[in-house]
C-alpha cells in the first residue's frame, strides 16, 4: 500500500446535502450553520433552494460534510441527507451539452 494522497492530490468529487432540523422552533439557524461550516473547509459551495452543493478534493469534501453536520446538530436534533458523486462534468461541459455543441 502506498502513502495517502494529500488533499491537493485526491480525486475531485461533488456532494449534495440537505439539512432537516427536527423539533426546532426555527429551521434556518441549523441550515445556515451547516452551510457556513462547509464554506470554511476550502471547497466550492453553492446554496440552492433545497440543498447545498459542494465540489472539491475528496478529503476536503468529506471534511466539509463532517463540519456541516456537526454545525447543524449544534442547533438541535437534525437529519442530514447527502449524495456523493465523482466524474461530474465541469460547468463548461454542461453548458456545451445544453447548447448542443458537444462533440
QUIQUIDA-V775405 format. One record per backbone hydrogen bond with DSSP energy under -0.5 kcal/mol. CO is the residue of the C=O (numbers start at 1). NH is the residue of the N-H. If there is no record, write none. Layout:
BEGIN
<<CO;NH> <CO;NH>>
END
This chain:
BEGIN
<<6;9> <6;10> <11;58> <13;56> <14;85> <15;54> <16;83> <17;52> <18;81> <20;79> <27;30> <27;31> <28;32> <29;33> <30;34> <31;35> <32;36> <33;37> <34;38> <35;39> <36;40> <37;40> <38;41> <38;43> <39;42> <44;55> <46;53> <51;48> <52;17> <53;46> <54;15> <55;44> <56;13> <57;61> <58;62> <59;63> <60;64> <61;65> <62;66> <63;67> <64;68> <65;69> <66;70> <67;71> <68;72> <69;73> <70;74> <72;75> <73;76> <77;22> <79;20> <81;18> <83;16> <85;14> <90;94> <91;95> <92;96> <93;97> <94;98> <95;99> <96;100> <96;101> <96;102> <97;100>>
END
